[in-house]
Amino acid sequence: MQATSLDDLGSGLDVDALHRLHNPPTYPASFDGDRSLEAAIKLYIGLNHAGSDYHVTRETFMSFNSLDNFPSYYQVKKKMFKPKLAGSAQSAAELLK
């Protein structure tokens, strides 16, 4: 275990992911006033099994709040892992406050 590295070919991480891990943004996440995106990202972070739970939770949330549109799991993942928003785990945790 001591010899393992994120840079190992077997890690499965692509060049962009490695760059983001080695160079996390130093600025806070910005939602540009998009409250739906902010709520969707908080939901994504808060779910223990986001991959399997997000869709059902999203549908329930949309129904309860009479929403026609709310970011999908794919859209949230895409936004979360863009360098502008991704940040470190600490930045993601800040979203829950």
Backbone as a ProteinNet text record, in pm:
[ID]
protein_1_A
[PRIMARY]
MQATSLDDLGSGLDVDALHRLHNPPTYPASFDGDRSLEAAIKLYIGLNHAGSDYHVTRETFMSFNSLDNFPSYYQVKKKMFKPKLAGSAQSAAELLK
[TERTIARY]
80.5	0	84.7	197.6	279.9	334	342.3	397.5	290.6	165	59.7	59.2	7.7	4.4	-115.9	-169.7	-278.8	-232.9	-103.6	-48.7	-31.2	-51.2	-39.3	-139.5	-98	-186.1	-311.1	-300.3	-412.8	-517.3	-492.2	-587.5	-716.5	-709.4	-828.5	-862	-777	-802	-744.7	-824.7	-773.3	-687.5	-624.5	-532.2	-602.3	-726.2	-799.1	-829.9	-871.3	-901.6	-775.9	-664.5	-538.4	-498.9	-516.2	-482.8	-567.9	-698.8	-787.1	-752	-710.9	-671.5	-542.1	-450	-321.8	-330.5	-427.2	-440.3	-585.8	-639.8	-780	-797.2	-914.2	-938.5	-923.1	-882.9	-865.5	-973.1	-1077.1	-1187	-1315	-1410.5	-1536.1	-1621.7	-1707.9	-1800.2	-1895.2	-1933.3	-2025.9	-2140.8	-2262.8	-2380.4	-2443.3	-2386.5	-2435.9	-2585.9	-2633.7	-2774.6	-2869.3	-2816.5	-2901	-2937.3	-3052.1	-3094.9	-3122.5	-3172.1	-3196.8	-3066.2	-2965.4	-2834.8	-2776.7	-2787	-2736.5	-2806.5	-2939.4	-3015.5	-2978.3	-2961.6	-2927.8	-2790.9	-2694.8	-2561.6	-2563	-2637	-2649.9	-2714.9	-2814.7	-2880.2	-2780.7	-2707	-2607.3	-2504.8	-2453.8	-2352.4	-2411.6	-2536.3	-2598.9	-2644.5	-2660.8	-2706.4	-2589.7	-2607.1	-2501.8	-2479.3	-2585.5	-2577.6	-2636.2	-2571.3	-2624.6	-2655.1	-2571.1	-2592.2	-2725.1	-2769.8	-2896.1	-3013.3	-2987.2	-3094.9	-3134.9	-3047.3	-3072	-3198.4	-3217.9	-3330.9	-3464.5	-3483.5	-3609	-3628.5	-3522	-3529.3	-3559.8	-3498.6	-3523.2	-3669.8	-3724.1	-3863.7	-3958.7	-3931.1	-4013.3	-4004	-3883	-3861.1	-3934.7	-3925	-3992.6	-4143.7	-4197	-4340.8	-4388.2	-4319.7	-4357.6	-4352.6	-4256.3	-4237.4	-4296.1	-4374.5	-4439.1	-4338.4	-4227.9	-4123.5	-4132.3	-4112.4	-4108.4	-3967.3	-3868.9	-3731.4	-3644	-3549.8	-3452.4	-3333.9	-3210.5	-3094.7	-3094.4	-3062.5	-3054	-2922.6	-2913	-2791.4	-2671.5	-2688.9	-2581.5	-2540.4	-2637.7	-2607	-2532	-2572.1	-2504.4	-2361.6	-2342.6	-2207.1	-2119.3	-2175.8	-2100.1	-2055.8	-2145.9	-2112.6	-2014.8	-2035.1	-1949.5	-1805.1	-1784.7	-1649.5	-1587.9	-1650.8	-1587.7	-1485.6	-1369.2	-1268.9	-1319.8	-1409.9	-1457.9	-1534.9	-1603.9	-1689.5	-1642.3	-1564	-1532.9	-1471.9	-1361.6	-1299.6	-1254.5	-1214.5	-1170.8	-1288.5	-1266.1	-1371.5	-1415.9	-1324.7	-1360.4	-1457.6	-1434.6	-1524.8	-1662.2	-1666.6	-1795.2	-1869.9	-1798.9	-1862.1	-1917.1	-1852.3	-1899.8	-2038.6	-2072.9	-2204.4	-2317.8	-2288.6	-2391.2	-2423	-2343.6	-2366.6	-2483.5
-119.5	0	125.8	122.5	242.2	283.7	190.6	221.5	265.9	265.2	304.2	454.8	492.9	633.7	660.2	779.2	815.9	813.7	831.4	834.3	696	589.2	453.4	432.9	362.4	336.1	259.5	175.4	95.2	171.6	300.4	377.6	404.7	402.9	429	576.1	663.8	807.4	864.5	948.5	1009.9	1131.9	1190.3	1301.6	1420.2	1452.2	1565	1541.3	1420.3	1388.5	1400.4	1349.5	1360.6	1506.4	1586.5	1729.2	1796.1	1766.3	1826.5	1781.3	1655.6	1607.4	1672.3	1690.7	1751.3	1903.2	1963.6	2109.1	2151.2	2126.9	2164.1	2315.6	2361.5	2506	2565.4	2689.5	2759.1	2864.3	2860.5	2957.5	2882.2	2951.3	2884.3	2852.5	2753.7	2716.7	2832.7	2847.9	2953.6	2892.1	2932.6	2879.6	2985.2	3103.8	3213.5	3235.4	3224.5	3249.2	3137.5	3023.4	2911.6	2827.2	2857.2	2789.2	2640.9	2606.1	2465	2387	2443.7	2377.5	2364.5	2467.5	2461.3	2349.5	2342	2237.5	2099	2087	1958.2	1909.6	1998.7	1960.1	1922.9	1995.9	1960.1	1822.2	1794.7	1664.4	1555	1577.4	1482.2	1450.4	1553.1	1534.5	1464.9	1496.5	1443.8	1299.1	1246.2	1107.7	1010.3	909.1	808.7	727.3	704.3	625	707.6	819.4	913.7	846.7	753.7	687.7	616.6	556.9	482.4	560.2	655.7	725.7	859.3	920.2	1056.3	1066.2	975	984.5	984.9	890.3	881.2	1004.4	1047.1	1165.6	1289	1299.8	1413.1	1417.8	1303.8	1298	1337.7	1289.6	1323.6	1472.7	1526.5	1668.2	1754.3	1716.5	1792.4	1788.2	1672.1	1656.7	1738.2	1727.8	1796.8	1948.6	1997.3	2141.4	2194.6	2112.1	2151.2	2209.9	2139.8	2183.5	2104	2173.7	2107	2062.3	2127.1	2098.6	2107.1	2015.5	2012	1933.1	1976.9	1909.4	1757.4	1686.2	1540.2	1498.6	1371.7	1315.7	1344.3	1322.1	1345.3	1492.8	1583.1	1726.4	1769.6	1715.4	1749.8	1697.5	1572.1	1515.9	1598.2	1638.1	1716.7	1850	1914.5	2041.3	2022.2	1915.6	1890.8	1866.1	1803	1764.1	1852.9	1967.6	2069.9	2140.2	2173.1	2239.2	2366	2440.1	2564.7	2540.1	2425.9	2401.5	2287.6	2198	2074.6	2098.1	2165.5	2191.5	2066.2	2081.3	1967.7	1912.5	1804.4	1747.5	1849.9	1931.2	2033.9	2133.5	2174.7	2266.9	2206	2078.5	2010	2006.8	1979.9	1976.3	2113.3	2218.2	2352.2	2376.7	2306.1	2322.7	2280.2	2191.3	2140	2234.8	2335.9	2429.2	2520.2
0	0	0	65.2	73	-63.4	-154.9	-286.5	-386.6	-346.5	-440	-461.5	-576.7	-613	-703.7	-695.8	-786.4	-931	-952.2	-1087.4	-1149.3	-1071.7	-1124.7	-1237.9	-1342.2	-1455.9	-1414.1	-1312.8	-1267.7	-1188.2	-1159.3	-1079.6	-1156.5	-1288.2	-1369.1	-1382	-1329.7	-1337.2	-1466.5	-1533	-1655.2	-1620.5	-1720	-1700.2	-1633.8	-1676.6	-1618.3	-1470.5	-1435.2	-1295.4	-1209.4	-1259.5	-1185.5	-1165.8	-1270.4	-1259.7	-1152	-1148.9	-1048.7	-907.8	-892.3	-759.4	-710.8	-802.2	-765.4	-753.8	-821.6	-824.9	-802.2	-682.6	-659.4	-664.9	-707.9	-710.2	-570.1	-566.5	-438.9	-418.5	-497.3	-488.1	-452.7	-391.7	-354	-476.1	-460.2	-567.6	-594.9	-720.7	-759.4	-838	-803.8	-872	-962.3	-964.6	-1046.9	-1029.2	-904.5	-874.6	-913.8	-959.2	-1002.3	-880.5	-818.5	-695.4	-719.5	-837.5	-868	-871.9	-933.6	-939.6	-799.3	-718.8	-581.9	-504.2	-514.7	-445	-497.5	-629.1	-689.2	-642.3	-633.9	-589.6	-442	-360.3	-218.9	-205.1	-287.7	-287.2	-325.9	-433.1	-482.1	-373.3	-306.7	-203.2	-81.4	-49.2	70.5	62.6	-56.8	-71.9	-58.2	24.1	40.6	-86.2	-162	-284.8	-398.6	-429.1	-526.9	-660.4	-702.2	-830.4	-839.9	-732	-736.3	-677.2	-588.8	-518.9	-580.9	-657.6	-704.8	-789.8	-883.5	-975.5	-900.9	-809.2	-734.7	-646.8	-581.5	-495.5	-578.5	-695.2	-786.1	-828	-868	-911	-797.2	-677.2	-561.3	-531.8	-534.1	-507.7	-610.7	-737.4	-843.5	-825.1	-793.7	-774.5	-654.7	-543.3	-421	-436.7	-513.9	-531.9	-661.9	-731.2	-857.9	-956.8	-974	-1066.5	-1196.6	-1306.4	-1436.4	-1472.4	-1411.2	-1447.2	-1322.6	-1311.5	-1203.1	-1257.1	-1230.1	-1290.1	-1268.4	-1375.3	-1369.7	-1302.5	-1270.5	-1211.1	-1302	-1430.4	-1527.1	-1528.3	-1527.7	-1531	-1405	-1289.4	-1164.4	-1165.7	-1205.5	-1211.7	-1304.9	-1417	-1514.6	-1452.4	-1379.4	-1314.1	-1199	-1120.9	-1005.1	-1044.8	-1157.7	-1194.3	-1299.9	-1325	-1407.4	-1318.3	-1369.1	-1285.5	-1217.2	-1279.2	-1221.3	-1091.7	-1079.8	-965.5	-876.8	-931.5	-859.6	-722.8	-715.9	-587.3	-516.5	-395.5	-316.1	-238.5	-168.4	-84.3	19.1	65.4	162.4	100.4	-23.5	-89.7	-107	-141.6	-157.7	-25.5	83	214.5	253.7	208.1	237.5	179.9	71.9	9.7	102.1	195.4	284.6	399.7	418.6	529.1	501.2
[MASK]
+++++++++++++++++++++++++++++++++++++++++++++++++++++++++++++++++++++++++++++++++++++++++++++++++

